[in-house]
Amino acid sequence: NGLSFMESQLLEALLPKRIDGNKFKFVDLFAGIGGIRKPFSKIGGKCVLTCEWDDYANKTYSANWKSEEDHSFVSDIKTITQPTNSSGVAIDGIKQSEYINKVMPSHDLLLAGFPCQPFSIAGVSKKNSLNRTHGFDCEDQGQLFFDICRILSVKQPAIAILENVKNLKSHDKGNTFKVIKEFLTNLNDHQEILFKSHNFKPVNGYWIANLDDDKPDPKIIDGQLFTPQHRERIVLLCIRDDIAKRMSLENKIDLRNIDIPKQRASLEDILDPNAEVDKKYTLSPKLWDYLINYANKHKAKGNGFGFGMVKRNSKDVTRTLSARYYKDGSEILINQEDIAEQINGRYRPRRMTPQECARLMGFAEKKEKFNIPVSDTRAYKQFGNSVVVPVFESIAKLLKPHISEILKEEKS
């Protein structure tokens, strides 16, 4: 239609990429911008449902991952798992189970990076300071784990992969993780809690890879094994118990065997040259002075609070990128002494750009461009709430040789 080849190529680069296969079906719950979806689409999975409540995250998700026609988006998972009648009264028991079975598409694999704020160290501290409940007592987010259990009970997918912060394991002196372990492995015993009714039919629980391993715990994976960012997350790789037993998967699937690169990307592979970065990402003199004074004040008190500075041409590993990065960038500041003007004997650093954040999280390599259709502030929040994509690429690779056999066993 009159476009040059270069123009058509630039236009095509703006469109979401089709990455789904047709070897198995999966659902992507609490999906964020699709960090867990991408690896499982790449090994042949087809996403049939995405759940994400944040409209802006949905924009970024849709701008990067093209879904098939039978795919659906859901904002609130509770519209599926906790239905109500026309009068707004909760439906429970067999009717609740039947509704979930009808509305939730059948799938072989369930992915869920369920909200971590009720369990994270920062989230718990903030809620305590505001006199708010956390963990399972947080009604908005803490209860969503049980919605996952309702779906697992009704749809009984062969595989489930759940992700959360490292602190999930130690939250509430270990009681939170004890409940999670008990529900997943013994789903049948908890149907009355989940559906306010006795069992309608036998329900299989789930075997969890490396469940009882500890110190070091293979379920807790640090992103710095794959990208130069310290980011520890717990991964629960669950196989339906009847399948795991028949296939003796406890002897075949071990998180200690995930594929870790011999040489991971460096900051120089991720960060653009300082001279090429827009000056708007350089901290203002006022903000830089504030961060220095803040760090000095806490250092004098013997605290470790302060900013995290790295150099682009170094072997440094950054601190964990957080959803609050847009506020001051303090956890990851990029040294600019090669170009910045010196003020009062100090060089002003800069924040990472959103595209650099995309690379640090493993969404793209340096020569690629991740589509970011939202403001910088929202992009920082989205990347700070996301996962390190190569971590889940390693999980997908670990599962890939077994998926076809697991699905055959499921249908036998």
C-alpha positions in Angstrom: 0.0 0.0 0.0 2.7 2.4 -0.9 5.0 1.7 2.1 8.7 1.2 1.4 10.4 -2.0 2.6 12.0 -0.2 5.5 8.7 1.4 6.5 6.9 -1.9 6.4 9.7 -3.5 8.5 9.5 -0.7 11.1 5.7 -1.1 11.2 5.9 -4.9 11.6 8.4 -4.5 14.5 5.6 -2.6 16.4 3.2 -5.6 16.2 3.0 -8.3 18.9 4.9 -11.5 18.0 3.2 -14.8 17.6 5.1 -17.2 19.8 2.5 -19.9 20.7 2.7 -23.5 19.6 0.1 -26.3 19.7 1.8 -29.0 21.7 -0.1 -28.3 24.9 -2.5 -25.7 26.4 -1.8 -23.4 29.4 -3.3 -20.6 31.4 -1.3 -17.6 32.5 -2.7 -16.3 35.9 -1.6 -13.0 37.5 0.4 -12.7 34.3 1.9 -9.2 34.6 3.5 -8.5 31.3 4.0 -12.1 30.3 7.4 -13.0 31.8 6.4 -16.6 32.7 4.3 -17.0 29.5 7.1 -16.4 27.0 9.2 -19.5 27.8 6.3 -21.9 27.8 5.0 -20.5 24.5 8.5 -21.0 23.1 8.6 -24.7 23.9 5.3 -25.3 22.1 2.6 -24.2 24.5 -0.6 -22.4 23.5 -2.0 -19.8 26.0 -5.8 -20.1 26.2 -6.5 -17.6 29.0 -4.6 -14.7 30.6 -5.6 -13.2 33.9 -4.2 -9.8 34.9 -6.1 -7.1 36.8 -3.9 -4.1 35.8 -5.1 -2.5 32.5 -1.7 -1.0 31.8 0.1 -4.3 32.2 -2.4 -5.8 29.8 -1.4 -3.1 27.3 2.2 -4.1 27.5 1.3 -7.8 27.5 -0.8 -7.4 24.3 1.8 -5.3 22.6 4.4 -8.1 22.8 2.6 -11.4 22.7 0.1 -12.3 20.0 -2.7 -14.6 21.1 -4.8 -17.0 19.1 -8.5 -16.3 18.4 -9.7 -18.7 21.2 -7.6 -16.9 23.8 -9.4 -14.8 26.4 -8.4 -12.1 28.9 -9.8 -12.0 32.4 -9.2 -9.1 34.8 -10.3 -10.6 38.1 -9.8 -14.4 38.7 -12.5 -14.3 41.3 -15.2 -13.7 38.6 -14.4 -17.3 37.7 -13.5 -18.9 41.0 -16.0 -17.1 43.3 -19.1 -16.6 41.2 -22.3 -14.9 42.5 -25.9 -15.1 41.5 -28.0 -12.3 40.1 -28.6 -11.0 43.7 -24.9 -10.9 44.4 -25.0 -13.9 46.8 -21.9 -16.2 46.6 -22.4 -19.5 44.8 -20.7 -22.4 46.5 -20.6 -26.2 46.6 -21.2 -28.2 43.5 -22.6 -25.2 41.6 -19.4 -23.3 42.2 -17.4 -26.2 40.9 -19.6 -26.6 37.9 -19.3 -22.9 37.1 -15.5 -23.0 37.3 -15.4 -26.0 35.0 -17.6 -24.3 32.5 -15.9 -20.9 32.4 -12.3 -21.9 32.8 -10.9 -23.4 29.6 -9.3 -26.9 29.9 -5.5 -26.7 30.1 -2.5 -29.0 30.6 -0.4 -26.5 32.5 -1.3 -23.7 34.9 1.2 -20.8 35.4 0.7 -18.4 38.3 3.0 -15.7 39.6 0.4 -15.0 42.3 0.7 -11.6 44.1 3.7 -11.4 46.3 3.0 -8.1 48.2 1.2 -9.9 51.1 4.3 -12.0 51.7 7.3 -9.9 50.6 9.6 -8.3 53.3 8.8 -4.8 51.9 5.1 -5.5 51.6 4.8 -6.9 55.1 6.8 -4.0 56.6 4.5 -1.5 54.8 1.3 -3.2 55.8 2.6 -3.4 59.4 3.4 0.3 59.4 -0.1 1.1 58.1 -1.8 -1.3 60.6 -3.0 -3.5 57.8 -3.1 -7.3 57.6 -0.7 -9.3 55.4 -0.2 -12.8 54.2 -3.4 -14.9 53.9 -5.2 -12.3 56.1 -4.9 -9.8 53.3 -8.3 -10.2 51.7 -7.4 -8.4 48.5 -4.4 -10.4 47.5 -3.4 -13.0 50.2 -6.5 -15.2 49.5 -5.7 -15.6 45.8 -3.6 -18.7 46.4 -6.9 -20.5 47.3 -8.4 -19.4 44.0 -5.5 -21.2 42.3 -6.4 -24.3 44.5 -10.0 -24.1 43.3 -9.0 -24.2 39.7 -6.5 -27.1 40.3 -9.3 -29.0 42.1 -11.8 -28.6 39.3 -9.7 -28.6 36.1 -6.9 -30.9 37.5 -4.2 -29.9 35.0 -1.2 -32.2 34.7 1.3 -29.5 35.6 1.3 -26.3 37.7 4.1 -23.8 38.2 3.7 -21.2 40.9 6.1 -18.3 41.6 6.5 -15.9 44.5 9.1 -14.0 46.6 11.7 -15.9 48.6 10.1 -14.6 51.8 7.0 -16.8 51.1 8.9 -19.7 52.7 9.7 -17.9 56.0 6.6 -15.6 56.2 4.7 -16.0 59.5 7.5 -18.2 60.9 7.0 -20.7 58.1 3.2 -21.2 58.7 2.2 -19.7 55.4 4.4 -22.1 53.4 3.2 -24.9 55.6 -0.4 -24.1 54.5 0.6 -23.9 50.8 2.4 -27.2 51.0 -0.6 -28.9 52.7 -3.2 -27.6 50.3 -1.2 -28.4 47.1 -0.2 -31.9 48.2 -3.5 -32.8 49.8 -6.1 -31.0 47.8 -8.8 -33.7 48.3 -8.7 -33.0 52.1 -9.5 -29.3 51.7 -12.5 -29.3 49.4 -14.9 -28.2 52.2 -12.7 -25.1 52.9 -12.4 -24.3 49.2 -16.1 -24.9 48.2 -17.9 -24.9 51.6 -19.0 -28.5 50.8 -17.9 -32.0 51.1 -16.1 -33.8 48.3 -18.2 -34.2 45.1 -15.6 -36.5 43.6 -12.0 -37.6 44.4 -9.4 -34.8 43.7 -5.7 -35.4 43.0 -3.1 -33.4 44.9 0.2 -32.4 43.5 3.8 -33.6 43.9 6.2 -30.6 44.3 9.7 -30.9 43.0 12.4 -30.6 45.7 9.7 -29.9 48.3 11.7 -31.0 51.3 15.2 -29.8 50.1 16.7 -27.0 52.2 19.9 -25.0 52.6 20.6 -24.6 49.7 17.0 -24.8 48.5 16.8 -25.5 44.8 13.2 -24.0 44.8 14.7 -20.6 45.5 16.4 -19.4 42.3 18.5 -16.2 42.1 18.2 -14.3 38.9 21.8 -13.3 39.0 22.6 -16.8 37.6 21.1 -15.6 34.3 21.3 -11.8 34.3 23.4 -9.4 36.4 20.6 -8.7 38.9 20.2 -10.2 42.4 16.6 -11.4 42.5 15.6 -14.4 44.5 12.3 -16.1 43.9 10.7 -19.3 44.9 9.4 -21.6 42.2 7.0 -24.5 42.9 7.1 -27.0 40.1 4.0 -29.2 40.6 2.9 -32.4 38.8 -0.4 -34.0 39.5 0.3 -36.7 42.1 -1.2 -39.7 40.3 0.9 -38.9 37.2 4.1 -38.2 39.2 3.8 -41.6 41.0 3.1 -43.6 37.8 6.0 -42.0 36.0 8.4 -41.9 39.0 9.0 -38.3 38.3 10.7 -37.7 41.7 13.7 -39.5 40.1 13.6 -37.6 36.8 12.7 -33.9 37.6 15.1 -32.1 39.9 15.4 -28.3 40.1 19.1 -28.7 40.8 19.4 -29.7 37.1 18.2 -26.5 35.6 20.3 -25.2 32.7 22.5 -22.4 34.0 24.6 -20.5 31.5 28.4 -20.8 31.9 28.7 -17.1 31.1 25.7 -14.9 31.8 25.1 -11.4 30.3 27.1 -8.6 31.8 25.9 -5.0 32.5 27.8 -3.9 29.4 25.6 -6.3 27.4 22.5 -4.7 28.9 23.2 -1.0 29.4 23.5 1.6 26.6 26.5 3.9 26.5 25.9 6.8 28.9 26.4 9.4 26.2 23.6 7.9 24.2 21.0 8.0 27.0 18.5 10.8 27.2 19.5 13.3 29.9 16.1 13.0 31.5 17.3 9.8 33.2 20.1 11.6 35.0 19.3 12.4 38.6 18.7 16.1 39.4 21.2 17.7 41.7 18.5 18.0 44.4 17.6 14.3 44.2 21.2 13.2 44.2 22.0 15.3 47.2 19.0 13.9 49.0 20.1 10.3 48.3 23.7 11.0 49.5 22.4 12.6 52.7 20.0 9.8 53.3 22.7 7.2 52.8 25.1 9.1 55.1 22.4 9.4 57.8 21.8 5.7 57.9 25.4 4.8 57.7 26.1 6.9 60.8 23.4 4.8 62.6 25.0 1.6 61.5 22.3 0.7 59.0 22.9 -0.6 55.5 20.3 1.6 53.8 21.5 3.6 50.8 21.7 3.6 47.1 23.1 0.9 44.8 25.7 2.2 42.3 27.0 0.1 39.4 29.3 0.7 36.4 28.2 -0.3 32.9 31.6 -1.8 32.0 32.0 -3.8 35.2 31.2 -7.3 36.5 28.8 -5.7 39.1 25.5 -7.3 39.9 22.6 -4.9 40.6 20.3 -4.9 43.5 16.7 -6.2 42.9 14.7 -3.9 40.6 11.5 -3.0 42.5 8.2 -1.6 41.5 9.2 1.7 43.3 12.1 2.3 40.9 10.4 5.2 39.3 10.5 7.2 42.5 14.2 7.8 42.8 16.0 4.9 41.1 18.1 4.4 44.2 18.4 0.6 44.1 20.1 0.7 40.7 22.0 3.8 39.8 24.4 3.9 36.8 27.7 5.6 37.3 28.3 8.4 34.7 31.7 9.7 35.6 32.7 9.1 32.0 30.4 11.9 30.8 28.7 13.7 33.7 29.5 17.1 35.0 31.1 17.1 38.4 29.1 19.0 41.0 30.6 19.5 44.5 33.2 16.8 43.8 30.5 14.3 42.8 29.2 12.9 39.5 25.5 12.6 39.1 24.4 9.1 38.1 21.3 8.1 36.1 18.5 5.6 36.3 18.2 2.7 33.9 15.9 3.4 30.9 12.8 1.1 30.6 14.5 -0.7 27.6 17.5 -1.4 29.8 15.1 -2.7 32.5 13.6 -5.0 29.9 17.0 -6.5 29.1 17.9 -6.8 32.8 14.7 -8.8 33.3 15.5 -11.0 30.3 12.7 -9.8 28.0 15.0 -8.8 25.2 18.6 -8.7 24.2 20.5 -5.5 23.4 19.9 -5.6 19.7 16.1 -6.2 20.3 13.4 -3.8 21.3 10.7 -4.7 23.8 7.4 -2.9 23.0 6.6 -0.5 25.8 3.3 1.3 25.1 3.0 2.9 28.6 4.7 5.7 30.4 8.2 5.3 32.0 6.6 5.3 35.5 4.2 2.5 34.6 6.9 0.6 32.8 9.2 0.7 35.8 6.4 -0.7 38.0 5.7 -3.5 35.5 9.3 -4.6 35.2 9.8 -4.3 39.0 6.8 -6.6 39.5 7.9 -9.1 36.8 10.1 -12.2 36.8 13.6 -12.8 35.3 12.5 -14.5 32.1 15.6 -16.8 31.7 14.8 -18.4 35.1 11.6 -19.7 33.6 13.3 -20.6 30.3 15.4 -22.9 32.4 12.3 -24.4 34.1 10.7 -24.8 30.7 13.8 -26.6 29.3 13.8 -28.9 32.3 10.2 -29.9 31.7 10.3 -30.0 27.9 11.6 -33.6 27.6 8.9 -34.9 29.9 5.8 -32.9 28.8 4.6 -35.2 26.0 4.9 -38.3 28.2 3.2 -36.5 31.1 0.3 -35.6 28.8 0.1 -39.1 27.4 0.0 -40.4 31.0 -2.7 -37.9 31.9 -5.0 -39.3 29.1 -4.3 -42.9 29.9 
